[in-house]
Amino acid sequence: MQIDAKPLPGVAIKLRHPGCTFAFLDVELRKIGRSPRSSPYGEQSRMPSMKMRRQMRANSRIEFDNLRDCELDPNVLEFVEQPAWLIYDLGGRTARHKGDALLRTQTCLEWREVKFERDASSVENEARWPEIGRSLNSLGIAFRVVTERHIREHVRLKNVEAIWENRLSPIPSEADRIAILEAIDTGAATTIADLRSLCSIELSTMLALIRRCFLAVDLNKPISEQTIIYRGSGLRYAAGTKVFNL
């Protein structure tokens, strides 16, 4: 939380996830048990995160989609699922809420609740979202409710799925990867077409490099030959194998 934050009365963060290594460092850790065989929320699944270098858990398919989106979003630097419990006041009584994800982005800490639209807009949830938001804001943390309208927006989802489907495509040698970064850094290549022409690489290879956060694109725009390409966050590991060391 921000140093100058002034928590509202009764607001506190409790029982931090062990994977939350970028926030709430003075909060007691909670134990993470084995994944349940079933869940009332939907399919249980895991996602191997290269950004966070560990297996991440999702309690439902939409939470899995959110983790996958965070993994590929260049604006998200670090993230953790079910980060901690928020203790807050709701209509004069003490309530608690465990967020679905905490993100460290380029600009802020964002506490994220992931719900289907029908659940997010229920009377009960519409009443508590403002109080949760006020409480988190008093800690210097942004709050956002994300639904399938955001995570599964047609263009963004199509891009994420294309990147994921090509994640195992062969990647260039270290010398070629250095050449790719030099082309981007010098301005010799600004689009996917430029890089493909200059470095003679296939689109599937480009997508595999985006999955590794070696390269980055705007996920909100259709990926095409004219897509602007950026240097990624420089991920160094893929399935235990060193990929590139910035």
Summary of the structure (lengths in Angstrom):
residues: 246
radius of gyration: 19.7
end to end distance: 28.8
largest distance: 63.8
contacts: 720
relative contact order: 0.12
helix: 31%
strand: 24%
